[in-house]
Amino acid sequence: MTTIYHNPRCSKSRQTLQLLEEKGIIPEIVLYLESTPDADTLKTLLTKLGITTRELIRSGEDAYKDNNLADQSLSDQQLIDAMVKYPKLIQRPIVVNGDKAALGRPPEAVLSIL
């Protein structure tokens, strides 16, 4: 089963979903702004992605600046808690296939896990 954490308003997210569909893959779509992943799910995604917590955060969002998330003394748990509270902070799209995951930036990056 392939899953995409999707934001339909994001062009990269739409392009990634289209790419999957062109490859004959109909993923489970998680609209993460409406159905926010909990902290444990985010930790699992980070492990599958093989990236740091900071790499999963969108630093251009207002919530990043408003909550001083650039502060390097913040723990991974504090950053994860911020992403749960403000899901717009989560990089998108994330495609999960089994025990692997990839960010669709660029969309073609997800092909390596299919």
Secondary structure as UniProt FT lines:
FT   STRAND          2..6
FT   TURN            8..9
FT   HELIX           11..22
FT   TURN            23..24
FT   STRAND          28..31
FT   TURN            32..34
FT   HELIX           39..49
FT   HELIX           54..56
FT   TURN            59..60
FT   HELIX           62..66
FT   TURN            67..70
FT   TURN            72..73
FT   HELIX           76..85
FT   HELIX           87..89
FT   STRAND          94..97
FT   TURN            98..99
FT   STRAND          100..103
FT   HELIX           107..113
//
